[in-house]
Every structure is written in structure tokens, then in C-alpha cells.
Amino acid sequence: QQQVRQSPQSLTVWEGETAILNCSYEDSTFDYFPWYWQFPRESPALLIAIRPVSNKKEDGRFTIFFNKREKKLSLHITDSQPGDSATYFCAAKTSNMGYKLTFGTGTSLLVDP
Amino acid sequence: EAAVTQSPRNKVAVTGGKVTLSCNQTNNHNNMYWYRQDTGHGLRLIHYSYGAGSTEKGDIPDGYKASRPSQENFSLILELATPSQTSVYFCASGVGGNYAEQFFGPGTRLTVL
């Protein structure tokens, strides 16, 4: 059962544009939403995360927007750079299940120079 | 110095053979995880552990066993490897708590012929 969904599967933007990556979930008990990024031939690493008490989390060019009512969140990457080209995974954790993370299938982002 | 290491980095096995993937962490984290990554499926949790001597089933445990003999080491065991277990396997460690960040190893590419 896929509880975290991501769209689009792949995305191409020009350098300087804003990339928008979408994520939705089903389980209302999820209480922590990290985004991980993974560069080709590397392992995933934490990029940014949000808890449902906030509807926005910003870290430099990366911003998470969170809509609890609709069970949706999005990652906005402003002024996209070629070095941002990677696969981005939305994940979720519920306190009911200890420290397990449920990952989405990922969005592959390509930033063209 | 890498805090989560995996061995081997690449492995070719025969169908029906036994495969053991090893993971070592120097983060002193209580929690350790085994994931597999396949195109179109993202990261899927196989087994995890909350400490030495404990193992828990993840979302796709069938065909896999796990062993956590110490705080530092966590192994994934395929008793009878099948071609469907061809994948990239990632080990991760985490301290737990409200934010549950996980730190990933470099991955093991397993091919079962």
C-alpha cells in the first residue's frame, strides 16, 4: 500500500526557474515529513523537513508548503541550479510506528543550464 | 570518515545461494534500517532494528532476514536468493526522536543470476 505519492515522476526546468515537486499522503497520523535528495550514484540525504504544526518551512532556496486539510505538501526550489539535478523523495513518519519512514517513489529533477 | 559503511559494495550471486549484506555505523545510533531501491518504487523498508538484539519487519520482509549482533552492526540475509531480489540495498542509521533523520550508507548493488 503506497501511502506517500509524488508527482511528477520527472521534471525538467531551466536554470533560474522555480521547480515545484508535489507530495500527497493518506495517513492522517503522519507527524513528520522530510524530503531527501539523491544525486546520481550516491545515497539519499536529508534536505529539509516539516512538521504539521507549520504550513511552511524555508531553507535558502528550498521551501516546503504544507496543507494539512488536503494532505498535500510541495517542495519549491527557487532559482534552480544545474547542481540541484537529483531525485527528490518525500517521506513521512507517524509516531504510531516508531521511527519508520515511508518514502514516496521520487521525482527526478533535471535543471538545464 | 564515513559513518555508515556497507560491504560488499557489489555482489553477484546465483539463484538459491545465500547472501549476507553487512552494515556498520560509527554514529552510535540506536536505530538501523535496511532498504531496497528499485526504479519506480523508491525506497522500501525491509527490516529495521531499535538496538542490539532486536529486529523488526518492515514493509517488504519476505525472503529476507536480519541480524543486529551489536550497536554498530546490522546484517541483511538472503537465505535463498532469487532474481527478483536484484536491487540496490541501502543501510541507514538514526537516533530516533521527533525528527527521525536517517543517515544512509553508500549502498550495495546486488545481482542475482
Chai-1 contact restraints between the chains, C-beta under 6 A:
chainA,res_idxA,chainB,res_idxB,connection_type,confidence,min_distance_angstrom,max_distance_angstrom,comment,restraint_id
A,S43,B,F90,contact,1.0,0.0,6.0,A-B,restraint_1
A,S43,B,F104,contact,1.0,0.0,6.0,A-B,restraint_2
A,S43,B,P106,contact,1.0,0.0,6.0,A-B,restraint_3
A,S43,B,G107,contact,1.0,0.0,6.0,A-B,restraint_4
A,P44,B,F104,contact,1.0,0.0,6.0,A-B,restraint_5
A,L46,B,E101,contact,1.0,0.0,6.0,A-B,restraint_6
A,K93,B,A100,contact,1.0,0.0,6.0,A-B,restraint_7
A,Y99,B,N31,contact,1.0,0.0,6.0,A-B,restraint_8
A,Y99,B,G96,contact,1.0,0.0,6.0,A-B,restraint_9
A,Y99,B,A100,contact,1.0,0.0,6.0,A-B,restraint_10
A,F103,B,G42,contact,1.0,0.0,6.0,A-B,restraint_11
A,F103,B,L43,contact,1.0,0.0,6.0,A-B,restraint_12
A,G104,B,G42,contact,1.0,0.0,6.0,A-B,restraint_13
A,T105,B,G42,contact,1.0,0.0,6.0,A-B,restraint_14
A,G106,B,G42,contact,1.0,0.0,6.0,A-B,restraint_15
